Amino acid sequence: MIVSRKKKHPLEIIIIVGLTLAFASIWLWAHWNLSREPPHHKGPGSVGYPEPNASANE
């Protein structure tokens, strides 16, 4: 089977690069934003979870 490779049109390259950059920037922004949020969904013993004071329980 012979596959002929046509040269991509410059507009096609611009669209592919633009979509890739948009996806990458949204992904990085979301993960950076989530890493700065307090761990509401985490329980005791999880990384970043504030341990309760022992004096408050007694």
N, C-alpha and C positions, 0 to 999 in steps of 0.2 A: 504494500500500500504506500503510495507516494503522497506525502502531505506537502502542499505548496505553502510557503510562508510568505504572506503579504506583509509589507511594511505597514505598521500601525499609523493611522492618521494622527497628526499632532493634537487634534481636539480630543481624540480618544485617550491619549496619554494624559492630557491635562485633567480629564474627568476622572480617570483611575487614580492619579496622584492626589487630586483634590478630595475624593471620597475617602482615600486611605488616611490622609492627614486629618480630615474631619472626624473619622471614627477613632483614630489614635488620640486626638486631643480630648474628645468627650470621654473616652475610657480612662485616660490619665487624670482628668479633672474629677471624675466621679470617684475613683479610687483614692485620690489624694483627699477629697472631701470626706469620704467615709472613714479614712484613717484618723481624722481629727475629731470625729464624733465620740461622745462618751458611750461606753459599751452598755446600752440599755438592755440588750438581748442576752447578755452574759451573766452567769451566776457566780457565786463565790468560788474562788480558786482559779478563775480565768485571768488571763493576762490583762492588766489594766483595771480590774474590778477593785473598787475600794473596799478594803476589809473593814467590817464593823468593829467598833471599839469594844474591848472586853469590859470596860467599866460601865458601858451603857446597858449591858445585859444583866448586870448584877444589881 
